[in-house]
């Protein structure tokens, strides 16, 4: 069943702004607490120990924090935002599905001001 098997989950992210492109994640991990999704990470570190790109989402008190590194060999181009808008998560067909819709993140170095993410992600391994 999707949502419980290692190596599943992931999804596609399109990003634009300071840089642009699209990524496909082939795996992910998620955590659910008290019936709510509280974190998403792609790729799953058990499947890909040295990923080329990383996306992490976490939720606390109804507020999402997002961190995105399009290229892990160039961490000067990393983006984050606490209170990130336009992120939603819902359980559909036995799997957690996360939607990013115009989610704007700020560059962490100041050289690359913003990046906007759009994508559809699914949870793989649950922790």
C-alpha positions in Angstrom: 0.0 0.0 0.0 1.3 3.5 -0.9 2.4 5.3 2.3 4.1 2.4 4.0 6.7 0.9 1.7 10.3 2.2 1.5 11.2 3.6 -1.9 7.7 4.9 -2.7 6.2 8.3 -2.4 7.9 11.4 -3.6 6.5 13.5 -6.5 7.2 16.4 -8.7 8.2 20.0 -7.9 8.4 22.9 -10.4 10.3 25.9 -9.1 10.8 29.4 -10.6 12.2 32.7 -9.5 15.9 33.1 -8.5 16.4 29.8 -10.5 14.0 27.6 -12.3 13.5 24.0 -13.1 11.6 20.8 -12.2 12.5 17.9 -10.0 11.2 14.4 -9.5 11.6 12.8 -6.1 11.3 9.0 -6.2 11.0 8.5 -2.5 10.0 10.3 0.7 9.4 9.9 4.4 6.6 11.4 6.5 5.5 11.6 10.1 1.9 11.7 11.3 1.0 12.7 14.8 -2.5 12.7 16.2 -4.0 12.1 12.8 -2.2 15.1 11.2 0.8 15.1 8.8 3.6 16.9 10.7 6.6 16.3 8.3 7.6 15.4 4.8 11.1 14.9 3.5 12.2 13.9 0.0 14.1 11.9 -0.9 14.0 9.2 1.8 17.5 9.0 3.3 17.3 5.2 3.4 16.8 5.1 -0.3 19.1 8.0 -1.4 21.9 8.8 1.1 23.5 11.4 -1.1 20.6 13.2 -2.8 21.1 15.8 -5.6 18.1 17.8 -4.2 16.2 18.0 -0.9 12.8 19.2 0.2 11.7 19.3 3.8 8.3 20.4 5.1 7.2 20.5 8.7 4.1 21.7 10.5 3.7 22.9 14.0 0.6 24.6 15.4 -0.9 24.8 11.9 2.1 26.7 10.5 4.2 25.1 7.8 8.0 25.5 7.5 9.6 24.6 4.1 13.2 24.2 3.2 14.4 23.4 -0.4 17.8 22.8 -1.9 17.6 22.4 -5.6 21.2 21.3 -5.9 23.0 19.9 -2.9 26.4 20.5 -4.5 25.6 24.3 -4.4 24.1 25.0 -0.9 24.5 28.7 -1.5 21.2 28.3 -3.4 19.0 27.1 -0.6 15.6 28.5 0.3 13.4 28.4 3.4 10.3 30.0 4.9 8.5 29.6 8.2 4.8 30.3 7.9 5.0 29.1 4.2 1.6 29.7 2.6 -0.1 27.6 0.0 0.8 24.2 1.4 -1.9 21.7 2.1 -1.9 18.0 3.1 -4.7 15.5 3.1 -5.2 11.8 3.2 -6.4 10.5 -0.2 -6.9 6.8 -1.1 -4.8 5.6 1.8 -1.9 7.9 1.2 -0.9 11.4 2.4 -0.8 13.9 -0.4 0.8 17.3 -0.1 0.1 20.1 -2.5 2.4 23.1 -3.0 0.7 25.9 -4.9 2.6 29.1 -5.4 4.6 28.5 -2.2 7.2 31.3 -2.0 10.5 30.7 -0.2 13.3 33.1 0.6 16.9 32.6 -0.3 19.1 31.9 2.8 22.1 33.9 1.5 20.4 37.1 0.4 21.9 36.7 -3.1 18.9 34.8 -4.4 15.8 36.5 -3.0 12.9 34.2 -3.7 11.8 31.0 -5.3 8.2 29.8 -5.9 7.3 26.1 -5.7 4.4 24.2 -7.2 4.0 20.4 -6.9 2.2 17.4 -5.9 3.9 15.0 -3.4 3.0 11.7 -1.7 4.2 10.2 1.5 6.3 7.0 1.2 7.8 5.6 4.4 5.9 6.7 7.5 8.1 7.2 10.7 
